[in-house]
Amino acid sequence: MTTKSKIALVTGGSRGLGKNMAINLAKKGIDVILTYNSNQSEANNVVAEIQSLGQKAIAFQLDTSNIKSFDDFLLRVSNYLTEQNGNKHFDFLINNAGTALYAPFAETTEEQFDEVLNIHYKGVFFLTQKALPFINDGGRIINISSGLARVSFPGSSAYGSMKGAIEVLTRYLAKELGPRRIAANIVAPGAIETDFGGGRVRDNKEINDHVASVTALGRVGLPDDIGGVVAFLCTEDAKWINGQRIEVSGGMML
């Protein structure tokens, strides 16, 4: 009798860090539901790659800043899971979806602030809340933060403070969901070479060189440095890690 695969839901799983997380989860024998905001073809490519690894995968459209859409989204997910597995439950929620905002504190507008708040804090708060009935007891919640919640770079006051809020929230989740044996942890990447924020860490040589110079391991991070850590937190080896912030930055600004 084969053991049924566990299932992870990864928001923003069509590209960058989320794509790498989804593929690393599949390599651990975990089925994946991923969301994308606008690029369905990229999401379908990730689904195909996961399926080539022998795991089930599907992509759903989701704007994580639109809280009113969450009930319908979770209905679609639960219908899919019921059809596939006979029940509506999954095991791991990875709140990864995000956008960048680079603006000096003195010039950040209320509209910019609200957009970042909705995606990086309010959306995570309420998607997690609404997903709770669908997460199996003994499951895991992994929230993605940032090195910018620990170190301060001018221009990231709104984004960094939202990530700080997520870190506090995660400790509360770990405490309040303990009776259901659901662990909640934070993965906080350092600066990574992706298309995030217009690809500025990847494509701006001055920024890239500066980050490498303040990182103990002497280079900028790559998506493959992050996905395996998230996948590890979804294994039995990580079952006793709870309420923790794990920074994955190569030792940036120690």
ChimeraX attribute file (.defattr): number of C-alpha atoms within 10 A of each C-alpha:
attribute: neighborCount
match mode: 1-to-1
recipient: residues
	/A:1	3
	/A:2	4
	/A:3	5
	/A:4	10
	/A:5	16
	/A:6	20
	/A:7	26
	/A:8	26
	/A:9	25
	/A:10	25
	/A:11	27
	/A:12	30
	/A:13	30
	/A:14	28
	/A:15	21
	/A:16	18
	/A:17	25
	/A:18	28
	/A:19	26
	/A:20	23
	/A:21	28
	/A:22	33
	/A:23	26
	/A:24	21
	/A:25	28
	/A:26	26
	/A:27	16
	/A:28	17
	/A:29	20
	/A:30	26
	/A:31	26
	/A:32	28
	/A:33	23
	/A:34	26
	/A:35	26
	/A:36	24
	/A:37	17
	/A:38	13
	/A:39	12
	/A:40	15
	/A:41	12
	/A:42	16
	/A:43	24
	/A:44	18
	/A:45	15
	/A:46	24
	/A:47	24
	/A:48	16
	/A:49	16
	/A:50	25
	/A:51	17
	/A:52	11
	/A:53	13
	/A:54	14
	/A:55	21
	/A:56	19
	/A:57	22
	/A:58	19
	/A:59	25
	/A:60	18
	/A:61	16
	/A:62	20
	/A:63	19
	/A:64	27
	/A:65	23
	/A:66	13
	/A:67	18
	/A:68	13
	/A:69	13
	/A:70	20
	/A:71	13
	/A:72	11
	/A:73	17
	/A:74	16
	/A:75	12
	/A:76	13
	/A:77	21
	/A:78	18
	/A:79	15
	/A:80	16
	/A:81	17
	/A:82	13
	/A:83	11
	/A:84	11
	/A:85	11
	/A:86	11
	/A:87	13
	/A:88	19
	/A:89	20
	/A:90	26
	/A:91	21
	/A:92	27
	/A:93	25
	/A:94	29
	/A:95	25
	/A:96	24
	/A:97	26
	/A:98	23
	/A:99	14
	/A:100	13
	/A:101	19
	/A:102	15
	/A:103	17
	/A:104	14
	/A:105	12
	/A:106	8
	/A:107	9
	/A:108	16
	/A:109	12
	/A:110	9
	/A:111	9
	/A:112	15
	/A:113	16
	/A:114	15
	/A:115	16
	/A:116	22
	/A:117	20
	/A:118	19
	/A:119	20
	/A:120	29
	/A:121	24
	/A:122	20
	/A:123	22
	/A:124	26
	/A:125	18
	/A:126	17
	/A:127	23
	/A:128	20
	/A:129	11
	/A:130	15
	/A:131	15
	/A:132	17
	/A:133	12
	/A:134	18
	/A:135	23
	/A:136	18
	/A:137	18
	/A:138	15
	/A:139	21
	/A:140	26
	/A:141	28
	/A:142	25
	/A:143	25
	/A:144	27
	/A:145	28
	/A:146	26
	/A:147	22
	/A:148	20
	/A:149	20
	/A:150	16
	/A:151	12
	/A:152	12
	/A:153	13
	/A:154	9
	/A:155	16
	/A:156	19
	/A:157	20
	/A:158	21
	/A:159	25
	/A:160	22
	/A:161	19
	/A:162	23
	/A:163	24
	/A:164	18
	/A:165	15
	/A:166	23
	/A:167	24
	/A:168	13
	/A:169	20
	/A:170	24
	/A:171	19
	/A:172	14
	/A:173	21
	/A:174	21
	/A:175	16
	/A:176	14
	/A:177	19
	/A:178	15
	/A:179	11
	/A:180	13
	/A:181	17
	/A:182	23
	/A:183	30
	/A:184	29
	/A:185	25
	/A:186	27
	/A:187	24
	/A:188	22
	/A:189	23
	/A:190	25
	/A:191	26
	/A:192	25
	/A:193	18
	/A:194	18
	/A:195	14
	/A:196	18
	/A:197	13
	/A:198	11
	/A:199	12
	/A:200	17
	/A:201	22
	/A:202	20
	/A:203	13
	/A:204	10
	/A:205	11
	/A:206	10
	/A:207	15
	/A:208	19
	/A:209	15
	/A:210	13
	/A:211	21
	/A:212	17
	/A:213	15
	/A:214	16
	/A:215	19
	/A:216	14
	/A:217	13
	/A:218	14
	/A:219	20
	/A:220	23
	/A:221	25
	/A:222	19
	/A:223	18
	/A:224	16
	/A:225	17
	/A:226	23
	/A:227	21
	/A:228	19
	/A:229	17
	/A:230	24
	/A:231	25
	/A:232	15
	/A:233	24
	/A:234	26
	/A:235	15
	/A:236	8
	/A:237	9
	/A:238	12
	/A:239	16
	/A:240	9
	/A:241	12
	/A:242	23
	/A:243	21
	/A:244	16
	/A:245	21
	/A:246	17
	/A:247	20
	/A:248	19
	/A:249	24
	/A:250	20
	/A:251	14
	/A:252	23
	/A:253	14
	/A:254	9
